Amino acid sequence: MFNSRQFSPANPDTSQQLRALLETGPEVHLLDRLTVVLKHYRLVGAVFVVVVALGMLESYSSTPLYKASARLMIQDERSTAIGSLNSSDPAYWQDPEPYFNTQYRILQSRGLARRVVRKLPPPPPQSRPGALARALSFPRQLIGSWALAARTGDPAPDEDESAAESAAIGALLAGLDIVPVKDTRLVDVIYTSPDAEYAALAANTIAREYVQQNLDSKLLNTGATLDWLKEELDKQRRKVEQAERAMANYQEGQNAISLDDRQNIVVARLNSLNDAVTRAKTARLQREALYRQLEGASADSPGIDAFPAIAQSAAVQEAKAQIAQLTAEKTRLRQRLQEGHPEMQRLNAQIETATARLRAETNRVIESVAAEYRAALAEEQNLGGSLEDQKRQAIDLNRKNVSYSILQREAEGERHVYNALLQQEKELRVVSNSRANNVQMMDPAEVPGGPYTPNHPRDWLMAIVFGLALGLACAYTVEYLDDTLKVPDDVTGRLKLPLLGLVPAIAGGQSPVLTGPVPHDFGEAFRSLRTSLVFTNGAPGNRIIAVTSSQPLEGKTTTACNIAVALALGGARVLLIDADMRRPSLHTTMGLPNEVGLSHVLTGQARVRDAMQQTSESSLHVITAGRTPPNPSELLASVRMQGLLKSLEGGPFDWVIIDTPPVLAVTDAVVVGAFVSGVVFVVGADMTRRPHAVRAVETIHSGKSNIIGAVLNRVDLQRNRYYYSRYYGYQHTGYYGSEPPVSGAAA
């Protein structure tokens, strides 16, 4: 017989190592992502079949369409300009991108389409598709109409259009597509039609009409410009005549003939007088300096000989030399002659004459300096007056020249404008006569040899790819929206709890308790769970375990009963207590009466031995919930409950399993969890939502309870068979046979 005491670890670290081992999930593998597809293969297949069927039905019921393409070359407008019109004229587009985008819009304009419709014959009638084909093609037609409205700006029809013509224009624009050839100035005009010949005819007509419309527009604009230039030339000619007449009248009235030559003479004379005045002023200043030195002096003034003007005079120097010579001769004769000697008298007379001459020469020099000063002053004044007169003439001439220059510039400006307009008018006449066009038709459209749609191989491929993609997207979307816990990795990864074991789901007609006939996988699951409890519940001795879940209907009561039965079948003495006194169901699962139970014990109405019932297994006893009390939470938190559990710790039972209410429904499980050695948390596979389970675990932890692990209940092994095969192998259920015994020795 199996005895749980035999499996108590000798080493205290063994339990922690096993717990760590249980918490370590498998490595995430690329094939794990395929489990989603395998799980929802029906949904993927259904979506794939529907998409492929609809695609093929639409493909084989579609009307064949033919596509014809004519190629145009659109050059810059300045490529056909002549002369000065080829420069940066604002009449032409300066930025090529807006210009070419405008031309593409013109190709899809309603005005051009109106010209084309009026020249094209009516399109040939087409066979009307069936109702199913029309229904399938309606989304494509709707998308095509949206694309047309976005491409053409959805222009409104003109007032002169009839209803039939407006419909024909709309049909023509619906089949038209303009495709610029990248990095070139070529444009493909593509037309799609159910008739091959009509498609080629429409493409060529659109291209030719666009070329002709562009030429007509250029000629019309050129003609309008020529008319305007003619009027402007007449106006400008009159302005030139008026400006030149005003300039001539001014010259005549102001005596300003040859004004430029006169201005040059006046300026030259002004400059000459200015230089002469400067020289006269300098000379006057020099003469004035000499005059101021000799002003009031005479020949008898002491030191008169020291003045440079007198000392440098030749006559004064000659008179002084003569006096010196006579004086020297008198001195020589005095040594041998008396004063009264005739020779001495002659010398004295000569000396007096020379002295008088010196005095006269000195006075003459003084008078000469004064005369020169007065002459320089007079010359300066005369030249200054002439300079002022010349300045007045220059100012008057400048005043006349300003007005004359204004009139002259106006005349030149008007003449320049007239010449420019005349040149432009001549060039535009050349352009108009040349009929140059910057748009040319390079390749006309040819009748297509076959339809471009429907392309059945391509449609098959697209339907298959789109069906697979949509099916996979639906599968992963459903999986993403499903936030329930499904596999052991969800328990260990999301809840951070060690996995004690998983319990497979069983058919509704079979007994969910090990005391009856159950599937082999179901029984082996609880035997494995029994082993996990033995190795993860600490030291040997009496162990009290509470079983709970986050919400009702997750199988906690069935799990508690089967854990107790599995432990009892293994040879342990087990007591199973139903602490869910609000909605008790343990007695129903175990097939026992519920006359006296835990509520009677906690209220003092019965003893423990009176509430304890014997099951078919001799080592398993059960205490049912009893009558539903008005205050279950208070009874479970009472001293009697604590005393009951204390008494059971040293009692005859190896295990005490307590079935408690769901955590999120009431607080009973949190209350009981504080008094037991561990809590087993039951999770319903594919039914317990992750947020609820996480909140339930947090609630249990808030009550200082020890969660020893979680049990993943009601697992659909077939639905997730790939995942579970990684743990147990593909043939793990066939090892023990199809109908193994439900009791006896443990594995």
TACOR-V657218 format. One record per residue. N is the residue number from 0. RES is the residue in three letters. PSI is psi in degrees with one decimal (NA if undefined). Layout:
N_RES_PSI, N_RES_PSI
This chain:
0_MET_149.9, 1_PHE_131.5, 2_ASN_122.5, 3_SER_-24.9, 4_ARG_-28.1, 5_GLN_-21.0, 6_PHE_11.5, 7_SER_132.0, 8_PRO_136.7, 9_ALA_-34.0, 10_ASN_126.7, 11_PRO_-22.0, 12_ASP_-10.2, 13_THR_-41.6, 14_SER_-42.8, 15_GLN_-37.9, 16_GLN_-40.7, 17_LEU_-39.1, 18_ARG_-43.2, 19_ALA_-37.3, 20_LEU_-39.1, 21_LEU_-32.8, 22_GLU_-18.8, 23_THR_109.9, 24_GLY_170.5, 25_PRO_156.0, 26_GLU_137.5, 27_VAL_122.7, 28_HIS_155.7, 29_LEU_-34.6, 30_LEU_-16.2, 31_ASP_-31.1, 32_ARG_-23.0, 33_LEU_-17.7, 34_THR_-31.4, 35_VAL_-42.2, 36_VAL_-43.7, 37_LEU_-33.8, 38_LYS_-38.4, 39_HIS_35.9, 40_TYR_-29.6, 41_ARG_-44.3, 42_LEU_-43.6, 43_VAL_-44.4, 44_GLY_-41.7, 45_ALA_-44.9, 46_VAL_-41.4, 47_PHE_-47.2, 48_VAL_-43.5, 49_VAL_-45.0, 50_VAL_-45.4, 51_VAL_-41.1, 52_ALA_-46.0, 53_LEU_-40.6, 54_GLY_-43.9, 55_MET_-36.9, 56_LEU_-40.9, 57_GLU_-37.5, 58_SER_-47.0, 59_TYR_-11.8, 60_SER_-0.4, 61_SER_149.5, 62_THR_131.4, 63_PRO_136.7, 64_LEU_140.0, 65_TYR_144.6, 66_LYS_124.5, 67_ALA_145.6, 68_SER_127.0, 69_ALA_142.2, 70_ARG_131.0, 71_LEU_155.6, 72_MET_119.4, 73_ILE_110.4, 74_GLN_170.1, 75_ASP_148.0, 76_GLU_-32.4, 77_ARG_-9.5, 78_SER_-21.6, 79_THR_9.0, 80_ALA_158.7, 81_ILE_138.1, 82_GLY_-133.3, 83_SER_-15.9, 84_LEU_-10.7, 85_ASN_-1.0, 86_SER_-166.1, 87_SER_71.8, 88_ASP_130.9, 89_PRO_-9.2, 90_ALA_-16.4, 91_TYR_159.7, 92_TRP_131.1, 93_GLN_-34.5, 94_ASP_120.4, 95_PRO_-31.9, 96_GLU_-50.0, 97_PRO_-34.2, 98_TYR_-48.7, 99_PHE_-36.8, 100_ASN_-35.9, 101_THR_-40.6, 102_GLN_-37.9, 103_TYR_-39.1, 104_ARG_-37.4, 105_ILE_-38.8, 106_LEU_-26.3, 107_GLN_16.5, 108_SER_158.4, 109_ARG_-30.9, 110_GLY_-45.9, 111_LEU_-40.2, 112_ALA_-34.4, 113_ARG_-42.4, 114_ARG_-40.5, 115_VAL_-44.1, 116_VAL_-36.5, 117_ARG_-12.6, 118_LYS_-21.2, 119_LEU_148.4, 120_PRO_161.7, 121_PRO_144.7, 122_PRO_148.5, 123_PRO_146.1, 124_PRO_147.4, 125_GLN_151.7, 126_SER_139.1, 127_ARG_127.3, 128_PRO_163.6, 129_GLY_171.0, 130_ALA_-40.4, 131_LEU_-41.6, 132_ALA_-39.3, 133_ARG_-39.8, 134_ALA_-38.9, 135_LEU_-33.3, 136_SER_-6.5, 137_PHE_-44.9, 138_PRO_-38.4, 139_ARG_-40.3, 140_GLN_-38.7, 141_LEU_-43.8, 142_ILE_-39.8, 143_GLY_-39.5, 144_SER_-39.2, 145_TRP_-44.0, 146_ALA_-38.8, 147_LEU_-44.1, 148_ALA_-39.6, 149_ALA_-31.4, 150_ARG_-39.3, 151_THR_-3.2, 152_GLY_7.9, 153_ASP_60.1, 154_PRO_149.4, 155_ALA_145.5, 156_PRO_152.0, 157_ASP_162.4, 158_GLU_-28.9, 159_ASP_1.6, 160_GLU_136.7, 161_SER_167.9, 162_ALA_-40.2, 163_ALA_-41.8, 164_GLU_-39.3, 165_SER_-41.2, 166_ALA_-40.1, 167_ALA_-38.7, 168_ILE_-43.8, 169_GLY_-41.4, 170_ALA_-39.1, 171_LEU_-45.6, 172_LEU_-30.2, 173_ALA_-32.1, 174_GLY_0.5, 175_LEU_140.3, 176_ASP_132.8, 177_ILE_121.9, 178_VAL_105.7, 179_PRO_139.3, 180_VAL_123.9, 181_LYS_137.0, 182_ASP_22.6, 183_THR_178.4, 184_ARG_24.0, 185_LEU_146.4, 186_VAL_131.7, 187_ASP_124.5, 188_VAL_106.7, 189_ILE_130.2, 190_TYR_136.2, 191_THR_131.7, 192_SER_153.4, 193_PRO_-15.3, 194_ASP_125.5, 195_ALA_-46.0, 196_GLU_-38.9, 197_TYR_-35.4, 198_ALA_-45.5, 199_ALA_-42.3, 200_LEU_-42.6, 201_ALA_-43.6, 202_ALA_-44.8, 203_ASN_-40.0, 204_THR_-41.8, 205_ILE_-44.8, 206_ALA_-45.6, 207_ARG_-40.6, 208_GLU_-34.0, 209_TYR_-42.0, 210_VAL_-45.5, 211_GLN_-39.3, 212_GLN_-38.1, 213_ASN_-42.0, 214_LEU_-44.6, 215_ASP_-40.6, 216_SER_-41.6, 217_LYS_-43.8, 218_LEU_-39.7, 219_LEU_-43.7, 220_ASN_-39.5, 221_THR_-42.4, 222_GLY_-42.6, 223_ALA_-37.8, 224_THR_-38.7, 225_LEU_-42.2, 226_ASP_-42.3, 227_TRP_-41.4, 228_LEU_-36.5, 229_LYS_-44.7, 230_GLU_-41.6, 231_GLU_-35.3, 232_LEU_-41.6, 233_ASP_-44.2, 234_LYS_-42.2, 235_GLN_-32.3, 236_ARG_-43.4, 237_ARG_-37.8, 238_LYS_-39.2, 239_VAL_-44.4, 240_GLU_-42.5, 241_GLN_-41.7, 242_ALA_-43.6, 243_GLU_-37.4, 244_ARG_-40.5, 245_ALA_-39.1, 246_MET_-39.3, 247_ALA_-42.0, 248_ASN_-36.1, 249_TYR_-42.5, 250_GLN_-41.1, 251_GLU_-42.6, 252_GLY_-31.5, 253_GLN_9.4, 254_ASN_46.7, 255_ALA_32.4, 256_ILE_140.5, 257_SER_54.4, 258_LEU_-33.2, 259_ASP_-41.1, 260_ASP_-44.3, 261_ARG_-38.6, 262_GLN_-37.4, 263_ASN_-41.6, 264_ILE_-46.0, 265_VAL_-41.5, 266_VAL_-39.9, 267_ALA_-44.7, 268_ARG_-36.9, 269_LEU_-41.7, 270_ASN_-40.0, 271_SER_-46.3, 272_LEU_-36.5, 273_ASN_-40.3, 274_ASP_-40.4, 275_ALA_-42.0, 276_VAL_-39.3, 277_THR_-43.2, 278_ARG_-41.0, 279_ALA_-38.7, 280_LYS_-38.3, 281_THR_-45.4, 282_ALA_-41.1, 283_ARG_-38.8, 284_LEU_-38.4, 285_GLN_-45.7, 286_ARG_-38.0, 287_GLU_-34.3, 288_ALA_-42.9, 289_LEU_-40.5, 290_TYR_-42.3, 291_ARG_-31.4, 292_GLN_-37.3, 293_LEU_5.3, 294_GLU_125.3, 295_GLY_-2.3, 296_ALA_160.5, 297_SER_179.0, 298_ALA_-24.9, 299_ASP_-2.5, 300_SER_134.3, 301_PRO_141.9, 302_GLY_18.0, 303_ILE_-28.6, 304_ASP_-15.0, 305_ALA_-18.2, 306_PHE_133.8, 307_PRO_-37.9, 308_ALA_-36.4, 309_ILE_-41.8, 310_ALA_-29.7, 311_GLN_-1.2, 312_SER_129.9, 313_ALA_-39.7, 314_ALA_-40.4, 315_VAL_-43.7, 316_GLN_-39.7, 317_GLU_-41.8, 318_ALA_-41.1, 319_LYS_-38.5, 320_ALA_-39.1, 321_GLN_-44.3, 322_ILE_-42.1, 323_ALA_-37.5, 324_GLN_-45.5, 325_LEU_-38.9, 326_THR_-38.2, 327_ALA_-40.1, 328_GLU_-39.0, 329_LYS_-39.6, 330_THR_-38.5, 331_ARG_-40.7, 332_LEU_-24.2, 333_ARG_-22.2, 334_GLN_-20.9, 335_ARG_-4.0, 336_LEU_154.8, 337_GLN_168.2, 338_GLU_-31.0, 339_GLY_-0.6, 340_HIS_141.6, 341_PRO_-35.9, 342_GLU_-38.2, 343_MET_-37.7, 344_GLN_-37.7, 345_ARG_-43.3, 346_LEU_-39.1, 347_ASN_-39.4, 348_ALA_-39.9, 349_GLN_-37.1, 350_ILE_-40.6, 351_GLU_-39.4, 352_THR_-44.0, 353_ALA_-37.8, 354_THR_-41.4, 355_ALA_-39.2, 356_ARG_-41.0, 357_LEU_-42.1, 358_ARG_-40.8, 359_ALA_-41.8, 360_GLU_-38.9, 361_THR_-46.1, 362_ASN_-35.3, 363_ARG_-38.7, 364_VAL_-42.1, 365_ILE_-43.3, 366_GLU_-35.2, 367_SER_-41.8, 368_VAL_-44.5, 369_ALA_-40.6, 370_ALA_-42.1, 371_GLU_-38.8, 372_TYR_-46.1, 373_ARG_-35.8, 374_ALA_-41.5, 375_ALA_-39.1, 376_LEU_-42.9, 377_ALA_-40.0, 378_GLU_-39.7, 379_GLU_-42.3, 380_GLN_-39.7, 381_ASN_-45.2, 382_LEU_-37.0, 383_GLY_-41.7, 384_GLY_-43.5, 385_SER_-38.6, 386_LEU_-42.4, 387_GLU_-41.6, 388_ASP_-40.7, 389_GLN_-35.2, 390_LYS_-42.7, 391_ARG_-37.8, 392_GLN_-40.7, 393_ALA_-41.9, 394_ILE_-44.3, 395_ASP_-39.0, 396_LEU_-38.6, 397_ASN_-40.3, 398_ARG_-44.1, 399_LYS_-37.2, 400_ASN_-34.1, 401_VAL_-50.7, 402_SER_-39.9, 403_TYR_-39.5, 404_SER_-38.5, 405_ILE_-47.4, 406_LEU_-37.3, 407_GLN_-41.8, 408_ARG_-39.4, 409_GLU_-42.7, 410_ALA_-43.2, 411_GLU_-40.9, 412_GLY_-46.3, 413_GLU_-37.8, 414_ARG_-38.9, 415_HIS_-44.0, 416_VAL_-41.9, 417_TYR_-44.0, 418_ASN_-40.5, 419_ALA_-45.6, 420_LEU_-39.2, 421_LEU_-41.7, 422_GLN_-42.4, 423_GLN_-37.6, 424_GLU_-39.0, 425_LYS_-42.6, 426_GLU_-40.5, 427_LEU_-34.4, 428_ARG_-37.1, 429_VAL_-43.7, 430_VAL_-42.1, 431_SER_-39.2, 432_ASN_-29.1, 433_SER_-22.6, 434_ARG_41.3, 435_ALA_140.8, 436_ASN_131.0, 437_ASN_1.4, 438_VAL_129.0, 439_GLN_149.1, 440_MET_116.3, 441_MET_-54.3, 442_ASP_118.2, 443_PRO_157.8, 444_ALA_144.0, 445_GLU_155.9, 446_VAL_121.3, 447_PRO_145.7, 448_GLY_-17.0, 449_GLY_165.0, 450_PRO_148.8, 451_TYR_-15.5, 452_THR_143.4, 453_PRO_143.3, 454_ASN_97.9, 455_HIS_-44.0, 456_PRO_-42.2, 457_ARG_-39.7, 458_ASP_-39.4, 459_TRP_-47.1, 460_LEU_-45.2, 461_MET_-40.7, 462_ALA_-41.8, 463_ILE_-47.2, 464_VAL_-45.8, 465_PHE_-38.6, 466_GLY_-44.7, 467_LEU_-44.0, 468_ALA_-44.4, 469_LEU_-38.5, 470_GLY_-46.3, 471_LEU_-39.5, 472_ALA_-41.9, 473_CYS_-41.8, 474_ALA_-47.8, 475_TYR_-28.9, 476_THR_-45.2, 477_VAL_-40.2, 478_GLU_-38.4, 479_TYR_-39.9, 480_LEU_-22.7, 481_ASP_106.3, 482_ASP_25.1, 483_THR_160.0, 484_LEU_130.8, 485_LYS_-43.5, 486_VAL_164.9, 487_PRO_-33.1, 488_ASP_-31.2, 489_ASP_-36.9, 490_VAL_-48.5, 491_THR_-33.9, 492_GLY_-43.6, 493_ARG_-45.3, 494_LEU_-12.3, 495_LYS_39.8, 496_LEU_144.9, 497_PRO_142.3, 498_LEU_116.9, 499_LEU_-31.3, 500_GLY_170.3, 501_LEU_147.6, 502_VAL_120.5, 503_PRO_154.4, 504_ALA_148.5, 505_ILE_161.4, 506_ALA_154.8, 507_GLY_-25.9, 508_GLY_-6.0, 509_GLN_156.8, 510_SER_134.7, 511_PRO_4.8, 512_VAL_143.4, 513_LEU_-14.5, 514_THR_-13.4, 515_GLY_-175.4, 516_PRO_120.6, 517_VAL_159.2, 518_PRO_154.0, 519_HIS_-43.5, 520_ASP_-37.6, 521_PHE_-45.8, 522_GLY_-41.9, 523_GLU_-30.2, 524_ALA_-42.7, 525_PHE_-28.6, 526_ARG_-40.6, 527_SER_-38.9, 528_LEU_-38.6, 529_ARG_-42.8, 530_THR_-40.8, 531_SER_-40.4, 532_LEU_-39.5, 533_VAL_-41.2, 534_PHE_-13.9, 535_THR_9.5, 536_ASN_33.6, 537_GLY_-153.9, 538_ALA_159.6, 539_PRO_156.4, 540_GLY_-171.3, 541_ASN_132.3, 542_ARG_128.1, 543_ILE_118.8, 544_ILE_130.7, 545_ALA_137.8, 546_VAL_127.8, 547_THR_177.9, 548_SER_176.9, 549_SER_-39.3, 550_GLN_166.3, 551_PRO_166.4, 552_LEU_19.6, 553_GLU_-0.4, 554_GLY_26.2, 555_LYS_-38.7, 556_THR_-45.1, 557_THR_-39.7, 558_THR_-44.0, 559_ALA_-43.0, 560_CYS_-44.6, 561_ASN_-33.0, 562_ILE_-45.2, 563_ALA_-42.8, 564_VAL_-42.6, 565_ALA_-40.5, 566_LEU_-39.4, 567_ALA_-40.7, 568_LEU_-25.1, 569_GLY_-0.4, 570_GLY_1.9, 571_ALA_152.7, 572_ARG_121.2, 573_VAL_138.1, 574_LEU_124.7, 575_LEU_122.5, 576_ILE_133.3, 577_ASP_101.7, 578_ALA_5.5, 579_ASP_81.9, 580_MET_-1.3, 581_ARG_-47.2, 582_ARG_71.7, 583_PRO_137.6, 584_SER_-2.6, 585_LEU_-39.0, 586_HIS_-33.0, 587_THR_-42.8, 588_THR_-41.1, 589_MET_-7.1, 590_GLY_41.9, 591_LEU_156.5, 592_PRO_159.4, 593_ASN_46.0, 594_GLU_-45.0, 595_VAL_130.0, 596_GLY_-156.5, 597_LEU_-37.0, 598_SER_-36.3, 599_HIS_-37.8, 600_VAL_-44.6, 601_LEU_-23.9, 602_THR_1.7, 603_GLY_14.7, 604_GLN_-9.9, 605_ALA_158.6, 606_ARG_165.5, 607_VAL_-42.7, 608_ARG_-25.7, 609_ASP_-33.1, 610_ALA_-15.9, 611_MET_132.0, 612_GLN_143.9, 613_GLN_138.5, 614_THR_-174.3, 615_SER_-23.8, 616_GLU_124.4, 617_SER_-28.8, 618_SER_7.0, 619_LEU_124.0, 620_HIS_152.3, 621_VAL_137.6, 622_ILE_111.1, 623_THR_178.9, 624_ALA_-28.6, 625_GLY_-166.4, 626_ARG_142.5, 627_THR_117.2, 628_PRO_165.1, 629_PRO_-17.0, 630_ASN_70.5, 631_PRO_-41.0, 632_SER_-40.5, 633_GLU_-37.0, 634_LEU_-40.7, 635_LEU_-27.1, 636_ALA_4.2, 637_SER_168.6, 638_VAL_-33.4, 639_ARG_-40.3, 640_MET_-43.0, 641_GLN_-40.1, 642_GLY_-38.3, 643_LEU_-46.1, 644_LEU_-35.3, 645_LYS_-41.6, 646_SER_-31.4, 647_LEU_-21.5, 648_GLU_-38.4, 649_GLY_15.1, 650_GLY_-168.2, 651_PRO_0.2, 652_PHE_139.2, 653_ASP_-34.2, 654_TRP_141.8, 655_VAL_114.3, 656_ILE_123.5, 657_ILE_121.4, 658_ASP_117.1, 659_THR_161.5, 660_PRO_165.4, 661_PRO_149.6, 662_VAL_-43.9, 663_LEU_-18.4, 664_ALA_-50.8, 665_VAL_173.5, 666_THR_10.0, 667_ASP_-40.1, 668_ALA_-37.7, 669_VAL_-38.3, 670_VAL_-46.6, 671_VAL_-35.0, 672_GLY_-26.2, 673_ALA_-17.2, 674_PHE_-6.8, 675_VAL_169.7, 676_SER_-19.2, 677_GLY_160.1, 678_VAL_133.0, 679_VAL_122.8, 680_PHE_119.9, 681_VAL_130.2, 682_VAL_125.8, 683_GLY_118.3, 684_ALA_135.6, 685_ASP_20.0, 686_MET_-26.8, 687_THR_120.2, 688_ARG_145.9, 689_ARG_-45.1, 690_PRO_-37.4, 691_HIS_-42.9, 692_ALA_-42.1, 693_VAL_-42.2, 694_ARG_-35.8, 695_ALA_-43.4, 696_VAL_-41.9, 697_GLU_-36.6, 698_THR_-41.4, 699_ILE_-43.0, 700_HIS_-32.0, 701_SER_-23.6, 702_GLY_14.8, 703_LYS_32.3, 704_SER_153.9, 705_ASN_107.4, 706_ILE_112.0, 707_ILE_-15.1, 708_GLY_178.4, 709_ALA_152.5, 710_VAL_123.3, 711_LEU_108.9, 712_ASN_155.9, 713_ARG_48.6, 714_VAL_129.6, 715_ASP_96.4, 716_LEU_-31.7, 717_GLN_-35.6, 718_ARG_-36.0, 719_ASN_41.2, 720_ARG_-31.2, 721_TYR_-43.4, 722_TYR_-47.6, 723_TYR_-22.2, 724_SER_-23.4, 725_ARG_-24.0, 726_TYR_-41.1, 727_TYR_-7.1, 728_GLY_160.3, 729_TYR_-25.0, 730_GLN_30.1, 731_HIS_-24.6, 732_THR_-17.3, 733_GLY_-1.1, 734_TYR_-40.2, 735_TYR_-2.7, 736_GLY_169.9, 737_SER_-23.9, 738_GLU_76.1, 739_PRO_162.3, 740_PRO_151.5, 741_VAL_-5.4, 742_SER_178.4, 743_GLY_-158.3, 744_ALA_144.6, 745_ALA_155.0, 746_ALA_NA
